[in-house]
């Protein structure tokens, strides 16, 4: 029981990995991550990876939503998952929003 803590009357594993979550929890986290990251990319008008400061804001927002949903996973696992998916998220942004991506790139070229 060294890897467990009793929090609010619930026994929680404190060293849980992302792969140990239920599939519906993983799917929900992935969907929310894509939404948050894409929104931040639109806000910053970029089709590239976000700078670390903005990426950390996305991760913090995602982690807050995870806690509200009562999914227990360490922050470090969420950060590791986000960093590993960043390239794929950027590519899907370009595929889902081709007009917006072209517009952003044109504006970047004009500057």
mmCIF file of the C-alpha atoms, coordinates in Angstrom:
data_MODEL
# 
_entry.id   MODEL 
# 
loop_
_atom_site.group_PDB 
_atom_site.id 
_atom_site.type_symbol 
_atom_site.label_atom_id 
_atom_site.label_alt_id 
_atom_site.label_comp_id 
_atom_site.label_asym_id 
_atom_site.label_entity_id 
_atom_site.label_seq_id 
_atom_site.pdbx_PDB_ins_code 
_atom_site.Cartn_x 
_atom_site.Cartn_y 
_atom_site.Cartn_z 
_atom_site.occupancy 
_atom_site.B_iso_or_equiv 
_atom_site.pdbx_formal_charge 
_atom_site.auth_seq_id 
_atom_site.auth_comp_id 
_atom_site.auth_asym_id 
_atom_site.auth_atom_id 
_atom_site.pdbx_PDB_model_num 
ATOM 1   C CA . UNK A 1 1   ? 0.000   0.000  0.000   1.00 0.00 ? 1   UNK A CA 1 
ATOM 2   C CA . UNK A 1 2   ? 3.017   2.313  -0.261  1.00 0.00 ? 2   UNK A CA 1 
ATOM 3   C CA . UNK A 1 3   ? 1.753   3.577  -3.646  1.00 0.00 ? 3   UNK A CA 1 
ATOM 4   C CA . UNK A 1 4   ? -1.716  4.449  -2.352  1.00 0.00 ? 4   UNK A CA 1 
ATOM 5   C CA . UNK A 1 5   ? -3.200  7.294  -0.330  1.00 0.00 ? 5   UNK A CA 1 
ATOM 6   C CA . UNK A 1 6   ? -6.600  7.713  1.233   1.00 0.00 ? 6   UNK A CA 1 
ATOM 7   C CA . UNK A 1 7   ? -8.101  10.986 -0.029  1.00 0.00 ? 7   UNK A CA 1 
ATOM 8   C CA . UNK A 1 8   ? -11.687 11.964 0.824   1.00 0.00 ? 8   UNK A CA 1 
ATOM 9   C CA . UNK A 1 9   ? -12.426 8.392  1.886   1.00 0.00 ? 9   UNK A CA 1 
ATOM 10  C CA . UNK A 1 10  ? -11.198 6.980  -1.440  1.00 0.00 ? 10  UNK A CA 1 
ATOM 11  C CA . UNK A 1 11  ? -8.102  4.848  -1.858  1.00 0.00 ? 11  UNK A CA 1 
ATOM 12  C CA . UNK A 1 12  ? -6.089  6.342  -4.747  1.00 0.00 ? 12  UNK A CA 1 
ATOM 13  C CA . UNK A 1 13  ? -2.961  5.092  -6.451  1.00 0.00 ? 13  UNK A CA 1 
ATOM 14  C CA . UNK A 1 14  ? -0.434  7.943  -6.337  1.00 0.00 ? 14  UNK A CA 1 
ATOM 15  C CA . UNK A 1 15  ? 1.921   6.686  -9.043  1.00 0.00 ? 15  UNK A CA 1 
ATOM 16  C CA . UNK A 1 16  ? -0.674  5.923  -11.750 1.00 0.00 ? 16  UNK A CA 1 
ATOM 17  C CA . UNK A 1 17  ? 0.447   6.073  -15.371 1.00 0.00 ? 17  UNK A CA 1 
ATOM 18  C CA . UNK A 1 18  ? -1.570  7.354  -18.316 1.00 0.00 ? 18  UNK A CA 1 
ATOM 19  C CA . UNK A 1 19  ? -1.735  3.848  -19.790 1.00 0.00 ? 19  UNK A CA 1 
ATOM 20  C CA . UNK A 1 20  ? -3.495  2.604  -16.646 1.00 0.00 ? 20  UNK A CA 1 
ATOM 21  C CA . UNK A 1 21  ? -6.535  4.826  -17.174 1.00 0.00 ? 21  UNK A CA 1 
ATOM 22  C CA . UNK A 1 22  ? -9.742  3.415  -18.602 1.00 0.00 ? 22  UNK A CA 1 
ATOM 23  C CA . UNK A 1 23  ? -10.113 3.811  -22.350 1.00 0.00 ? 23  UNK A CA 1 
ATOM 24  C CA . UNK A 1 24  ? -13.037 6.241  -22.057 1.00 0.00 ? 24  UNK A CA 1 
ATOM 25  C CA . UNK A 1 25  ? -10.943 8.396  -19.693 1.00 0.00 ? 25  UNK A CA 1 
ATOM 26  C CA . UNK A 1 26  ? -8.021  8.390  -22.142 1.00 0.00 ? 26  UNK A CA 1 
ATOM 27  C CA . UNK A 1 27  ? -10.336 9.300  -25.018 1.00 0.00 ? 27  UNK A CA 1 
ATOM 28  C CA . UNK A 1 28  ? -11.885 12.152 -23.048 1.00 0.00 ? 28  UNK A CA 1 
ATOM 29  C CA . UNK A 1 29  ? -8.465  13.529 -22.086 1.00 0.00 ? 29  UNK A CA 1 
ATOM 30  C CA . UNK A 1 30  ? -7.223  13.318 -25.681 1.00 0.00 ? 30  UNK A CA 1 
ATOM 31  C CA . UNK A 1 31  ? -10.324 15.095 -27.020 1.00 0.00 ? 31  UNK A CA 1 
ATOM 32  C CA . UNK A 1 32  ? -10.055 17.882 -24.445 1.00 0.00 ? 32  UNK A CA 1 
ATOM 33  C CA . UNK A 1 33  ? -6.326  18.271 -25.114 1.00 0.00 ? 33  UNK A CA 1 
ATOM 34  C CA . UNK A 1 34  ? -6.936  18.695 -28.856 1.00 0.00 ? 34  UNK A CA 1 
ATOM 35  C CA . UNK A 1 35  ? -9.696  21.258 -28.236 1.00 0.00 ? 35  UNK A CA 1 
ATOM 36  C CA . UNK A 1 36  ? -7.633  23.308 -25.788 1.00 0.00 ? 36  UNK A CA 1 
ATOM 37  C CA . UNK A 1 37  ? -4.465  23.197 -27.909 1.00 0.00 ? 37  UNK A CA 1 
ATOM 38  C CA . UNK A 1 38  ? -6.318  24.095 -31.120 1.00 0.00 ? 38  UNK A CA 1 
ATOM 39  C CA . UNK A 1 39  ? -8.084  26.986 -29.379 1.00 0.00 ? 39  UNK A CA 1 
ATOM 40  C CA . UNK A 1 40  ? -4.751  28.316 -28.116 1.00 0.00 ? 40  UNK A CA 1 
ATOM 41  C CA . UNK A 1 41  ? -3.240  27.961 -31.613 1.00 0.00 ? 41  UNK A CA 1 
ATOM 42  C CA . UNK A 1 42  ? -6.139  29.988 -33.071 1.00 0.00 ? 42  UNK A CA 1 
ATOM 43  C CA . UNK A 1 43  ? -5.808  32.584 -30.343 1.00 0.00 ? 43  UNK A CA 1 
ATOM 44  C CA . UNK A 1 44  ? -2.074  32.971 -30.989 1.00 0.00 ? 44  UNK A CA 1 
ATOM 45  C CA . UNK A 1 45  ? -2.561  32.833 -34.798 1.00 0.00 ? 45  UNK A CA 1 
ATOM 46  C CA . UNK A 1 46  ? 0.035   30.140 -35.323 1.00 0.00 ? 46  UNK A CA 1 
ATOM 47  C CA . UNK A 1 47  ? 0.267   26.818 -37.132 1.00 0.00 ? 47  UNK A CA 1 
ATOM 48  C CA . UNK A 1 48  ? 3.351   25.770 -35.221 1.00 0.00 ? 48  UNK A CA 1 
ATOM 49  C CA . UNK A 1 49  ? 4.027   24.323 -31.788 1.00 0.00 ? 49  UNK A CA 1 
ATOM 50  C CA . UNK A 1 50  ? 3.164   26.625 -28.933 1.00 0.00 ? 50  UNK A CA 1 
ATOM 51  C CA . UNK A 1 51  ? 5.936   28.152 -26.840 1.00 0.00 ? 51  UNK A CA 1 
ATOM 52  C CA . UNK A 1 52  ? 6.489   26.445 -23.468 1.00 0.00 ? 52  UNK A CA 1 
ATOM 53  C CA . UNK A 1 53  ? 4.645   29.165 -21.523 1.00 0.00 ? 53  UNK A CA 1 
ATOM 54  C CA . UNK A 1 54  ? 1.445   28.743 -23.555 1.00 0.00 ? 54  UNK A CA 1 
ATOM 55  C CA . UNK A 1 55  ? 1.804   24.968 -23.673 1.00 0.00 ? 55  UNK A CA 1 
ATOM 56  C CA . UNK A 1 56  ? 1.987   24.932 -19.868 1.00 0.00 ? 56  UNK A CA 1 
ATOM 57  C CA . UNK A 1 57  ? -1.178  27.044 -19.713 1.00 0.00 ? 57  UNK A CA 1 
ATOM 58  C CA . UNK A 1 58  ? -2.950  24.454 -21.878 1.00 0.00 ? 58  UNK A CA 1 
ATOM 59  C CA . UNK A 1 59  ? -1.664  21.628 -19.671 1.00 0.00 ? 59  UNK A CA 1 
ATOM 60  C CA . UNK A 1 60  ? -2.760  23.407 -16.487 1.00 0.00 ? 60  UNK A CA 1 
ATOM 61  C CA . UNK A 1 61  ? -6.215  24.023 -17.911 1.00 0.00 ? 61  UNK A CA 1 
ATOM 62  C CA . UNK A 1 62  ? -6.482  20.393 -18.992 1.00 0.00 ? 62  UNK A CA 1 
ATOM 63  C CA . UNK A 1 63  ? -5.315  19.154 -15.594 1.00 0.00 ? 63  UNK A CA 1 
ATOM 64  C CA . UNK A 1 64  ? -7.924  21.321 -13.875 1.00 0.00 ? 64  UNK A CA 1 
ATOM 65  C CA . UNK A 1 65  ? -10.640 19.752 -16.048 1.00 0.00 ? 65  UNK A CA 1 
ATOM 66  C CA . UNK A 1 66  ? -9.274  16.279 -15.254 1.00 0.00 ? 66  UNK A CA 1 
ATOM 67  C CA . UNK A 1 67  ? -9.496  17.001 -11.527 1.00 0.00 ? 67  UNK A CA 1 
ATOM 68  C CA . UNK A 1 68  ? -13.050 18.326 -11.908 1.00 0.00 ? 68  UNK A CA 1 
ATOM 69  C CA . UNK A 1 69  ? -13.968 15.081 -13.660 1.00 0.00 ? 69  UNK A CA 1 
ATOM 70  C CA . UNK A 1 70  ? -12.414 13.207 -10.680 1.00 0.00 ? 70  UNK A CA 1 
ATOM 71  C CA . UNK A 1 71  ? -9.877  11.320 -12.760 1.00 0.00 ? 71  UNK A CA 1 
ATOM 72  C CA . UNK A 1 72  ? -6.809  10.855 -10.633 1.00 0.00 ? 72  UNK A CA 1 
ATOM 73  C CA . UNK A 1 73  ? -3.500  11.009 -12.495 1.00 0.00 ? 73  UNK A CA 1 
ATOM 74  C CA . UNK A 1 74  ? -0.282  12.871 -11.617 1.00 0.00 ? 74  UNK A CA 1 
ATOM 75  C CA . UNK A 1 75  ? 0.405   16.208 -13.351 1.00 0.00 ? 75  UNK A CA 1 
ATOM 76  C CA . UNK A 1 76  ? 3.720   14.862 -14.654 1.00 0.00 ? 76  UNK A CA 1 
ATOM 77  C CA . UNK A 1 77  ? 1.910   12.111 -16.595 1.00 0.00 ? 77  UNK A CA 1 
ATOM 78  C CA . UNK A 1 78  ? -0.445  14.625 -18.201 1.00 0.00 ? 78  UNK A CA 1 
ATOM 79  C CA . UNK A 1 79  ? 2.501   16.841 -19.160 1.00 0.00 ? 79  UNK A CA 1 
ATOM 80  C CA . UNK A 1 80  ? 4.427   13.887 -20.605 1.00 0.00 ? 80  UNK A CA 1 
ATOM 81  C CA . UNK A 1 81  ? 1.378   12.813 -22.634 1.00 0.00 ? 81  UNK A CA 1 
ATOM 82  C CA . UNK A 1 82  ? 0.815   16.346 -23.944 1.00 0.00 ? 82  UNK A CA 1 
ATOM 83  C CA . UNK A 1 83  ? 4.430   16.796 -25.033 1.00 0.00 ? 83  UNK A CA 1 
ATOM 84  C CA . UNK A 1 84  ? 4.363   13.437 -26.820 1.00 0.00 ? 84  UNK A CA 1 
ATOM 85  C CA . UNK A 1 85  ? 1.204   14.392 -28.768 1.00 0.00 ? 85  UNK A CA 1 
ATOM 86  C CA . UNK A 1 86  ? 2.157   17.969 -29.696 1.00 0.00 ? 86  UNK A CA 1 
ATOM 87  C CA . UNK A 1 87  ? 3.357   17.220 -33.244 1.00 0.00 ? 87  UNK A CA 1 
ATOM 88  C CA . UNK A 1 88  ? 0.250   15.186 -34.013 1.00 0.00 ? 88  UNK A CA 1 
ATOM 89  C CA . UNK A 1 89  ? -1.985  17.959 -32.652 1.00 0.00 ? 89  UNK A CA 1 
ATOM 90  C CA . UNK A 1 90  ? -0.327  20.549 -34.910 1.00 0.00 ? 90  UNK A CA 1 
ATOM 91  C CA . UNK A 1 91  ? -0.760  18.303 -37.961 1.00 0.00 ? 91  UNK A CA 1 
ATOM 92  C CA . UNK A 1 92  ? -4.450  17.714 -37.208 1.00 0.00 ? 92  UNK A CA 1 
ATOM 93  C CA . UNK A 1 93  ? -4.946  21.468 -36.835 1.00 0.00 ? 93  UNK A CA 1 
ATOM 94  C CA . UNK A 1 94  ? -3.627  21.977 -40.350 1.00 0.00 ? 94  UNK A CA 1 
ATOM 95  C CA . UNK A 1 95  ? -5.917  19.217 -41.688 1.00 0.00 ? 95  UNK A CA 1 
ATOM 96  C CA . UNK A 1 96  ? -9.050  20.308 -39.828 1.00 0.00 ? 96  UNK A CA 1 
ATOM 97  C CA . UNK A 1 97  ? -8.685  24.020 -40.545 1.00 0.00 ? 97  UNK A CA 1 
ATOM 98  C CA . UNK A 1 98  ? -6.915  24.290 -43.931 1.00 0.00 ? 98  UNK A CA 1 
ATOM 99  C CA . UNK A 1 99  ? -8.322  27.760 -44.766 1.00 0.00 ? 99  UNK A CA 1 
ATOM 100 C CA . UNK A 1 100 ? -7.343  29.150 -41.381 1.00 0.00 ? 100 UNK A CA 1 
ATOM 101 C CA . UNK A 1 101 ? -3.903  27.558 -41.638 1.00 0.00 ? 101 UNK A CA 1 
ATOM 102 C CA . UNK A 1 102 ? -3.346  29.071 -45.087 1.00 0.00 ? 102 UNK A CA 1 
ATOM 103 C CA . UNK A 1 103 ? -4.504  32.476 -43.839 1.00 0.00 ? 103 UNK A CA 1 
ATOM 104 C CA . UNK A 1 104 ? -2.166  32.350 -40.838 1.00 0.00 ? 104 UNK A CA 1 
ATOM 105 C CA . UNK A 1 105 ? 0.786   31.295 -43.006 1.00 0.00 ? 105 UNK A CA 1 
ATOM 106 C CA . UNK A 1 106 ? 0.030   34.089 -45.515 1.00 0.00 ? 106 UNK A CA 1 
ATOM 107 C CA . UNK A 1 107 ? -0.025  36.646 -42.705 1.00 0.00 ? 107 UNK A CA 1 
ATOM 108 C CA . UNK A 1 108 ? 3.246   35.274 -41.367 1.00 0.00 ? 108 UNK A CA 1 
ATOM 109 C CA . UNK A 1 109 ? 4.846   35.543 -44.827 1.00 0.00 ? 109 UNK A CA 1 
ATOM 110 C CA . UNK A 1 110 ? 3.681   39.178 -45.216 1.00 0.00 ? 110 UNK A CA 1 
ATOM 111 C CA . UNK A 1 111 ? 5.318   40.251 -41.963 1.00 0.00 ? 111 UNK A CA 1 
# 
